[in-house]
Structure formats: structure tokens, C-alpha cells
């Protein structure tokens, strides 16, 4: 059961965490606004557009980015204060075990972990779509593409589609072909002047088509003016979006990886890494809490300064290790699961050692 002492520690931890996050976000917004004020002014943007299209989506992204760091800092700060005021000693002297003292810390870590998992999986991806579109249009000044050239993709295990030019505004593709294979042998080819996406029926309307069927040395043809056909490709599949992996929710990301893998698409490590990271990063709250309590529970003459310095160094090296692992996944094709979970395993072992050697 949660006792008054537990609520006391939880309130202190979560209160410090929220205050530190609010403080750093206030500073980040001021710095970001200073850098981008000329863009906002030159585009003649309204305050409503800047706040609700950009900064409302800017805040959750950077809150999640700094969450692990400020979880650590909050644990170090609160525990150091408790140790400096001899409250940790009083708890141990009254018969409360060090393991029991960990309970409110782990409850706080669980609250932070659930919060970060939810916003990183559902809230941030949806906000990134609006924020990146805003940046592309008003900050980068890059026009949104309206035409895509030379699209080729595997739409089923034995079918390959090709579109020479696709118009995004009209959803019409020109010079379309669909090749069907049996093993490595071409058995059928469908060609058409154009195809049009029908969102109501979720099908493609194929105009002025020719179907050529190959049977050994024989060939038969079918010519038609129009037909509807369900093909496993959609207009959104043709667009390469800036940081697309950060704009998909967990369910969308999982579906996208599965679909593109079946199509034989390579270079999906950024998407796999993003998916694994959303599960791995919330555990940072537990790992850094374990390390923070173990380090800061010692009462030292120097006060909290030494604890904060140690906590800062450990949290920074943890974040750097995670960034290096992510970079190896994308650029060196390292397994995403191994790359993103390795820092968690290493720092959990560090935390376990510090917990074992902590004064009890």
C-alpha cells in the first residue's frame, strides 16, 4: 500500500520533474522563437498559426526528448536533499528497508514511463505531421511536390507496378504497367495510358488498357477502354516524406514496416529503430531512477553538488550511448533491437551494481 511517506516522495519527484521540464521548455521556446522570428515575420503568420500549428506540437516532442535526462536530475536532486537532511538515515533507522524506500521512486518512474510511451506513440507522431509541414512551408521555404516521376514498386509477391508520372493533385498516373511473374518468368503484362485513384471504392480506374498474357511461345491480348482493379498500392505510398518514421503512430509504423518488407523494400532500419525506441526509451525512467537513488542516497560533506555532477555525467553518457546506437542502426545496418536495447542493458547493470553497494 502507498503510505504518506510514499506520497511525500512521489509529490517531490514528480513536482521537480514537471518544474524542470517546464523550465527547459520555456528556455527552448524563447531560443527557438529568437532564431525563427524573421521567418514568422516575413511569412506574415498570425499568432494563432504559430502557437497552434507549431509550438503546440513543438513542446511534446522536446518534452519527450529531455524526459530521461530530467527524470535523472529530479531523482538526484530529491534524493540528495533527503540524504543531506538525514531523512534517508531516519527512514533506515526506523526499520524501513532500502528496498521499501525504492517503492515511491519506482511508482514515479512508472508514471513518467507510461506518460512518455503514450505521447511518443500517439501524440507526437500526429503533431510531427503538422510541425514538419509547417517547417517545410514557412521555415525551409520548400514547395510541396505535386508530381512524382518513375515510381516502381512490388505490390504483391509476384507483381511489380510502374508509373512514369503521377500527379498528386489529380491522383492520376500516366504510362502505367503491371507485370506478373511466375518465378522469374513474365506471364502477364498490363499497360495503360493512365490510372486514377478512386478513394470511394479504394480501387484504381485503369483507362485504355492492354493485357498481354504469355504462355510459353504463345501470346494472347485483351484490349479495353476502362476497368477497375484493386492493387495493393496507394497514393501516400508514392510520397517520400521528411522524417516519415517520426510521423507514424505505433500501429501505423508496424503496418508500414510489414507492408514494405513484403514488397522487398530495403533501408527500413530508421523505421524499425523508431518502433523499437518507443518501447525501449520508457525503461530509461526505471534505469536512471535506480542509478540516481543508489548514487544520491549517500550523505556527503559536499552536499548535493557532487551527486548532481555524477548524475549529469551518467545521464549524458546514457543519452550519448543511445544516440550512437541509433546512428549505427541507420548508417551501419546494425540490428535495431540490439542497438537500442544495449544501452538499457549496460546501464541497468551499472544501476544494479550501485544499488547493491549503496549504504543500507
VEXDREN-2710 file (C-alpha; in Angstrom, 1 decimal):
% VEXDREN-2710
k/r/px/py/pz
1/UNK/0.0/0.0/0.0
2/UNK/1.1/3.6/-0.7
3/UNK/1.9/5.3/2.6
4/UNK/2.1/9.0/3.5
5/UNK/5.9/8.8/3.2
6/UNK/5.5/7.4/-0.3
7/UNK/3.2/10.2/-1.4
8/UNK/5.6/12.7/0.1
9/UNK/8.5/11.4/-2.1
10/UNK/6.2/10.9/-5.2
11/UNK/5.0/14.5/-4.9
12/UNK/8.5/15.8/-4.6
13/UNK/9.8/13.8/-7.5
14/UNK/7.0/14.5/-9.9
15/UNK/6.9/18.1/-8.9
16/UNK/10.6/18.5/-9.5
17/UNK/10.3/16.7/-12.9
18/UNK/7.4/18.9/-14.1
19/UNK/9.1/22.1/-12.9
20/UNK/12.4/21.2/-14.6
21/UNK/10.6/20.2/-17.8
22/UNK/8.6/23.5/-17.8
23/UNK/11.7/25.5/-17.2
24/UNK/13.7/23.9/-20.0
25/UNK/10.8/24.1/-22.4
26/UNK/10.4/27.8/-21.6
27/UNK/14.0/28.4/-22.4
28/UNK/13.8/26.3/-25.6
29/UNK/10.8/28.2/-26.9
30/UNK/12.5/31.5/-26.3
31/UNK/15.6/30.4/-28.1
32/UNK/13.6/28.8/-31.0
33/UNK/11.4/31.9/-31.4
34/UNK/14.5/34.1/-31.5
35/UNK/16.0/32.0/-34.3
36/UNK/12.8/31.8/-36.3
37/UNK/11.3/35.2/-35.7
38/UNK/12.4/36.5/-39.1
39/UNK/10.7/33.6/-40.9
40/UNK/7.5/34.2/-38.9
41/UNK/7.6/37.9/-39.8
42/UNK/8.4/37.5/-43.5
43/UNK/5.6/35.0/-43.9
44/UNK/3.2/37.3/-42.2
45/UNK/1.9/34.5/-39.9
46/UNK/-0.7/35.0/-37.3
47/UNK/-0.1/34.3/-33.6
48/UNK/-2.7/31.6/-33.7
49/UNK/-0.9/29.7/-36.6
50/UNK/2.5/30.0/-34.9
51/UNK/1.2/28.8/-31.5
52/UNK/-1.2/26.0/-32.5
53/UNK/0.4/24.7/-35.7
54/UNK/4.0/24.9/-34.5
55/UNK/4.6/25.3/-30.7
56/UNK/1.7/23.1/-29.5
57/UNK/3.4/20.3/-31.5
58/UNK/7.0/21.5/-30.7
59/UNK/6.5/21.2/-26.9
60/UNK/5.6/17.4/-26.6
61/UNK/8.4/16.4/-29.0
62/UNK/11.1/18.1/-26.9
63/UNK/9.5/17.2/-23.6
64/UNK/9.9/13.5/-24.6
65/UNK/13.4/14.2/-25.9
66/UNK/14.6/15.6/-22.5
67/UNK/12.4/13.3/-20.3
68/UNK/15.1/10.8/-19.4
69/UNK/17.6/13.5/-18.6
70/UNK/15.2/15.3/-16.3
71/UNK/14.0/12.2/-14.6
72/UNK/17.6/11.5/-13.6
73/UNK/18.1/15.1/-12.5
74/UNK/14.9/15.0/-10.4
75/UNK/15.8/11.8/-8.7
76/UNK/19.3/13.1/-7.9
77/UNK/18.0/16.4/-6.6
78/UNK/15.2/15.0/-4.4
79/UNK/17.3/12.1/-3.0
80/UNK/20.3/14.3/-2.3
81/UNK/18.1/16.7/-0.4
82/UNK/16.6/13.8/1.6
83/UNK/20.1/12.4/2.3
84/UNK/21.5/15.9/3.2
85/UNK/18.7/16.5/5.7
86/UNK/19.3/13.0/7.2
87/UNK/15.8/11.8/6.1
88/UNK/17.2/8.7/4.4
89/UNK/19.1/7.8/7.6
90/UNK/15.9/8.4/9.7
91/UNK/14.0/6.0/7.4
92/UNK/16.6/3.3/7.6
93/UNK/16.9/3.8/11.4
94/UNK/13.1/3.4/11.8
95/UNK/13.3/-0.1/10.2
96/UNK/12.3/0.8/6.6
97/UNK/14.4/-1.2/4.3
98/UNK/16.2/0.4/1.4
99/UNK/14.2/-1.8/-1.0
100/UNK/11.0/-0.3/0.5
101/UNK/12.3/3.2/0.1
102/UNK/12.7/2.4/-3.6
103/UNK/8.9/1.9/-4.0
104/UNK/7.8/5.5/-4.4
105/UNK/10.7/6.1/-6.8
106/UNK/9.6/3.2/-9.0
107/UNK/6.0/4.4/-8.8
108/UNK/7.1/7.8/-10.0
109/UNK/9.2/6.2/-12.7
110/UNK/6.2/4.1/-13.9
111/UNK/4.1/7.2/-14.2
112/UNK/6.8/9.0/-16.2
113/UNK/7.3/5.9/-18.4
114/UNK/3.6/5.5/-19.2
115/UNK/3.3/9.2/-20.0
116/UNK/6.4/9.2/-22.3
117/UNK/5.3/5.9/-24.0
118/UNK/1.8/7.3/-24.8
119/UNK/2.9/10.7/-26.1
120/UNK/5.8/9.1/-28.2
121/UNK/3.4/6.5/-29.7
122/UNK/0.3/8.5/-30.3
123/UNK/0.6/12.2/-29.6
124/UNK/4.0/13.2/-31.0
125/UNK/3.6/11.4/-34.4
126/UNK/0.4/13.3/-35.2
127/UNK/1.9/16.5/-34.0
128/UNK/5.0/16.0/-36.1
129/UNK/2.9/15.8/-39.3
130/UNK/1.7/19.3/-38.6
131/UNK/5.0/20.7/-37.4
132/UNK/7.1/19.3/-40.2
133/UNK/4.6/20.6/-42.8
134/UNK/4.8/24.0/-41.1
135/UNK/8.6/23.9/-41.2
136/UNK/8.7/22.8/-44.8
137/UNK/6.3/25.6/-45.9
138/UNK/7.3/28.5/-43.7
139/UNK/10.9/27.8/-42.4
140/UNK/12.6/25.8/-45.2
141/UNK/10.5/27.5/-47.9
142/UNK/10.4/24.3/-49.9
143/UNK/7.3/23.9/-52.1
144/UNK/5.2/20.7/-51.5
145/UNK/5.8/18.4/-54.5
146/UNK/2.8/17.9/-56.9
147/UNK/4.4/15.4/-59.3
148/UNK/6.4/12.2/-58.8
149/UNK/8.4/10.6/-61.5
150/UNK/9.3/7.0/-62.2
151/UNK/7.5/5.0/-59.5
152/UNK/8.3/1.3/-59.3
153/UNK/7.2/-1.0/-56.5
154/UNK/6.4/-4.6/-55.7
155/UNK/2.7/-4.7/-55.0
156/UNK/2.5/-8.4/-54.3
157/UNK/4.9/-11.3/-54.1
158/UNK/4.7/-11.8/-57.9
159/UNK/3.6/-8.4/-59.2
160/UNK/5.6/-5.3/-60.0
161/UNK/3.9/-1.9/-60.8
162/UNK/5.4/1.0/-62.7
163/UNK/4.1/4.6/-63.2
164/UNK/6.1/7.1/-65.3
165/UNK/4.5/10.2/-63.8
166/UNK/2.0/10.7/-61.0
167/UNK/0.0/13.9/-60.4
168/UNK/-0.7/14.2/-56.7
169/UNK/-3.4/17.0/-57.1
170/UNK/-5.5/14.9/-59.5
171/UNK/-4.5/11.4/-58.3
172/UNK/-3.8/10.4/-61.9
173/UNK/-0.8/8.3/-63.0
174/UNK/0.4/8.2/-66.6
175/UNK/2.1/5.3/-68.6
176/UNK/1.2/2.6/-66.2
177/UNK/2.3/-1.1/-66.3
178/UNK/1.7/-4.1/-64.1
179/UNK/4.0/-7.1/-64.7
180/UNK/3.1/-10.5/-63.2
181/UNK/5.7/-13.2/-62.8
182/UNK/5.7/-16.9/-62.1
183/UNK/9.1/-17.4/-60.6
184/UNK/11.4/-15.4/-62.8
185/UNK/9.2/-15.8/-65.9
186/UNK/7.0/-13.0/-67.1
187/UNK/3.5/-14.4/-67.6
188/UNK/1.3/-11.3/-68.0
189/UNK/1.8/-7.6/-68.6
190/UNK/-0.9/-4.9/-68.2
191/UNK/-0.2/-1.5/-69.8
192/UNK/-2.4/1.6/-69.7
193/UNK/-2.4/5.3/-70.8
194/UNK/-3.3/6.3/-67.3
195/UNK/-4.8/5.2/-64.0
196/UNK/-6.8/7.2/-61.5
197/UNK/-7.2/6.6/-57.7
198/UNK/-10.8/6.2/-56.5
199/UNK/-10.9/6.8/-52.8
200/UNK/-14.6/5.9/-52.5
201/UNK/-14.2/2.3/-53.8
202/UNK/-10.5/2.1/-52.8
203/UNK/-9.6/0.9/-56.3
204/UNK/-7.8/2.1/-59.3
205/UNK/-9.6/3.0/-62.5
206/UNK/-7.4/1.9/-65.4
207/UNK/-8.1/3.6/-68.8
208/UNK/-7.2/2.5/-72.3
209/UNK/-5.5/-0.7/-71.2
210/UNK/-3.8/-3.6/-73.0
211/UNK/-3.3/-7.0/-71.3
212/UNK/-0.7/-9.4/-72.8
213/UNK/-0.7/-13.0/-71.5
214/UNK/2.3/-15.1/-72.2
215/UNK/2.1/-18.9/-72.4
216/UNK/5.4/-20.4/-73.5
217/UNK/5.8/-19.2/-77.1
218/UNK/2.1/-18.1/-77.4
219/UNK/0.7/-14.7/-76.6
220/UNK/-2.9/-13.5/-76.2
221/UNK/-4.1/-9.9/-75.8
222/UNK/-7.1/-8.2/-74.2
223/UNK/-7.9/-4.6/-75.1
224/UNK/-10.4/-2.4/-73.2
225/UNK/-11.4/1.2/-72.6
226/UNK/-11.8/1.1/-68.8
227/UNK/-11.7/-1.3/-65.8
228/UNK/-11.5/-1.1/-62.0
229/UNK/-8.8/-3.1/-60.2
230/UNK/-7.8/-3.4/-56.6
231/UNK/-4.0/-3.1/-56.4
232/UNK/-2.1/-3.0/-53.1
233/UNK/-0.6/0.5/-53.6
234/UNK/-1.9/3.9/-52.5
235/UNK/-1.1/7.5/-53.4
236/UNK/0.5/8.0/-50.0
237/UNK/3.0/5.2/-50.8
238/UNK/4.5/7.4/-53.6
239/UNK/5.4/10.3/-51.4
240/UNK/8.8/10.4/-49.6
241/UNK/8.1/12.5/-46.5
242/UNK/10.7/14.2/-44.4
243/UNK/11.3/12.1/-41.3
244/UNK/8.4/9.9/-42.1
245/UNK/9.2/7.4/-39.4
246/UNK/8.6/10.1/-36.8
247/UNK/5.1/10.8/-38.2
248/UNK/3.6/7.4/-37.9
249/UNK/1.8/6.1/-34.8
250/UNK/2.8/2.7/-33.4
251/UNK/0.1/0.8/-35.3
252/UNK/0.8/2.7/-38.5
253/UNK/4.6/2.1/-38.1
254/UNK/4.1/-1.6/-37.5
255/UNK/1.8/-1.9/-40.6
256/UNK/4.2/0.2/-42.7
257/UNK/7.3/-1.9/-41.8
258/UNK/5.3/-5.2/-42.5
259/UNK/4.0/-3.9/-45.8
260/UNK/7.3/-2.5/-47.1
261/UNK/9.1/-5.7/-46.0
262/UNK/6.7/-7.8/-48.1
263/UNK/7.4/-5.5/-51.1
264/UNK/11.2/-6.2/-50.7
265/UNK/12.0/-2.5/-49.9
266/UNK/15.4/-2.0/-48.3
267/UNK/16.5/0.8/-46.0
268/UNK/13.8/0.3/-43.3
269/UNK/16.2/0.5/-40.3
270/UNK/15.1/4.0/-39.5
271/UNK/11.5/2.8/-39.2
272/UNK/12.4/-0.3/-37.2
273/UNK/14.6/1.8/-34.9
274/UNK/11.8/4.3/-34.3
275/UNK/9.4/1.4/-33.4
276/UNK/11.9/-0.2/-31.0
277/UNK/12.9/3.1/-29.5
278/UNK/9.3/3.8/-28.4
279/UNK/9.3/0.7/-26.3
280/UNK/12.9/0.9/-25.1
281/UNK/13.1/4.6/-24.1
282/UNK/10.4/4.5/-21.3
283/UNK/12.6/2.0/-19.5
284/UNK/15.1/4.7/-19.1
285/UNK/12.9/6.2/-16.4
286/UNK/13.4/3.0/-14.3
287/UNK/17.1/2.5/-15.0
288/UNK/18.1/6.1/-14.3
289/UNK/15.9/6.2/-11.2
290/UNK/17.7/3.1/-9.9
291/UNK/21.1/4.7/-10.6
292/UNK/20.1/8.1/-9.2
293/UNK/18.7/6.8/-5.9
294/UNK/21.8/4.5/-5.4
295/UNK/24.2/7.4/-6.0
296/UNK/22.4/10.2/-4.2
297/UNK/21.3/8.2/-1.1
298/UNK/24.8/8.7/0.4
299/UNK/25.2/11.7/2.6
300/UNK/28.4/13.6/1.7
301/UNK/30.1/16.7/3.1
302/UNK/30.0/18.4/-0.2
303/UNK/26.2/18.4/-0.2
304/UNK/24.2/17.8/-3.4
305/UNK/26.8/19.2/-5.8
306/UNK/28.8/16.0/-6.2
307/UNK/25.6/13.9/-6.7
308/UNK/24.3/16.3/-9.4
309/UNK/27.7/16.2/-11.2
310/UNK/27.7/12.4/-11.1
311/UNK/24.1/12.2/-12.2
312/UNK/24.7/14.7/-15.0
313/UNK/27.7/12.7/-16.3
314/UNK/25.8/9.3/-16.2
315/UNK/22.7/10.7/-17.8
316/UNK/24.7/12.4/-20.6
317/UNK/26.7/9.3/-21.3
318/UNK/23.5/7.3/-21.4
319/UNK/21.9/9.6/-23.9
320/UNK/25.1/9.7/-26.0
321/UNK/25.2/5.9/-26.0
322/UNK/21.6/5.8/-27.2
323/UNK/22.4/8.3/-30.0
324/UNK/25.5/6.4/-31.1
325/UNK/23.5/3.1/-31.2
326/UNK/20.8/4.8/-33.3
327/UNK/23.4/6.2/-35.7
328/UNK/24.9/2.7/-36.1
329/UNK/21.5/1.3/-36.9
330/UNK/20.7/3.7/-39.7
331/UNK/24.2/4.1/-41.2
332/UNK/25.9/0.7/-40.4
333/UNK/22.9/-1.5/-40.7
334/UNK/23.2/-2.8/-37.1
335/UNK/20.2/-4.7/-35.8
336/UNK/17.8/-2.1/-34.4
337/UNK/16.7/-4.2/-31.5
338/UNK/20.3/-4.9/-30.4
339/UNK/21.3/-1.3/-30.9
340/UNK/18.6/0.4/-29.0
341/UNK/18.4/-2.1/-26.1
342/UNK/22.2/-2.4/-25.5
343/UNK/22.5/0.9/-23.6
344/UNK/19.5/-0.1/-21.4
345/UNK/21.1/-3.4/-20.5
346/UNK/24.5/-1.8/-19.8
347/UNK/23.2/1.0/-17.7
348/UNK/20.8/-1.4/-15.9
349/UNK/23.8/-3.5/-14.8
350/UNK/25.5/-0.3/-13.7
351/UNK/22.4/0.6/-11.7
352/UNK/22.2/-2.9/-10.2
353/UNK/25.8/-2.7/-9.0
354/UNK/25.3/0.8/-7.5
355/UNK/22.1/-0.4/-5.8
356/UNK/24.0/-3.4/-4.3
357/UNK/26.8/-1.2/-3.0
358/UNK/24.5/1.6/-1.7
359/UNK/24.5/2.0/2.1
360/UNK/21.5/0.2/3.6
END
